[in-house]
Amino acid sequence: MSDARVECGPSGELRLSGVLDYQSGPALRRTGQALIREGKGKQLLIDCSSVKKSSSVGLSLLLAFTRDAMASGRQVAIVGMPGDMHEIAKVSGLLDVLSLTDETRGVV
C-alpha cells in the first residue's frame, strides 16, 4: 500500500503527498473530490510539494481537482509541482492547461 494522501491544510489548501500512481489514484480522487466540495473561498490552492513520485495519475488528479473546483466557481492555483510531474505535464502539453504558480515569482 502506498503512503499517498490528500488532505486539507490549515489554510484550506489541498495537500497531495506520497507516491501518486494507479494504486493510490482512485482513493485520492474520491477523498480530494469530497474535500473540494466541503471547501470554502474563491480560490483553491493545491500544494504538491510533498509528492515523492508521480506517474501520469498525478496529473490526472490535478486535472480532476481543477475541474471539480471550477464547477463550484473556484479558481485554482497549483504550487510545488515536483520535477517528474512537471516533465510529464510538459511532454503532454498540459503546462498551458494547469494553473501552475511559483510562490515567489507569480504565475508560471
Residue pairs with C-beta under 8 A, 6 or more apart in sequence:
1 23
2 18
2 19
2 21
2 23
2 24
3 17
3 18
3 19
3 52
4 16
4 17
4 18
4 19
4 20
4 21
4 24
4 27
4 28
5 15
5 16
5 17
5 18
5 28
6 14
6 15
6 16
6 17
6 28
6 31
6 32
6 35
6 61
7 14
7 15
7 17
7 31
7 35
8 14
8 15
8 35
8 38
8 39
9 15
9 47
11 45
12 39
12 40
12 41
12 44
12 45
13 44
13 45
13 46
13 47
14 32
14 35
14 36
14 39
14 44
14 45
14 46
14 47
14 65
15 47
15 50
16 28
16 32
16 46
16 47
16 48
16 50
16 51
16 58
16 61
17 50
17 51
17 52
18 24
18 50
18 51
18 52
19 51
19 52
19 53
19 54
20 28
20 51
20 53
20 54
20 55
20 57
20 58
20 61
20 85
21 53
21 54
21 55
21 57
22 55
22 57
24 57
25 57
25 60
25 61
28 61
29 61
29 64
32 61
32 64
32 65
32 68
33 64
33 65
33 68
36 44
36 65
36 68
36 69
36 72
36 74
37 68
37 72
39 69
39 72
39 74
41 74
42 73
42 74
42 75
43 74
43 75
43 76
43 77
44 65
44 69
44 74
44 75
44 76
44 77
45 76
45 77
45 78
45 79
46 62
46 65
46 66
46 76
46 77
46 78
46 79
47 79
47 80
48 58
48 62
48 78
48 79
48 80
48 81
48 82
48 85
49 79
49 80
49 82
50 80
51 58
51 80
51 81
51 82
51 85
52 82
53 82
53 84
54 82
54 84
54 85
54 88
55 88
56 88
56 92
58 85
58 88
59 85
59 88
59 89
59 92
59 94
59 98
62 78
62 98
63 94
63 97
63 98
65 76
66 76
66 78
66 98
66 99
69 75
69 76
70 76
75 99
76 99
77 99
77 101
77 107
78 98
78 99
78 100
78 101
79 100
79 101
79 102
79 103
80 103
81 89
81 100
86 95
86 100
88 94
89 95
89 98
89 100
95 108
99 107
100 107
100 108
101 107
101 108
102 108
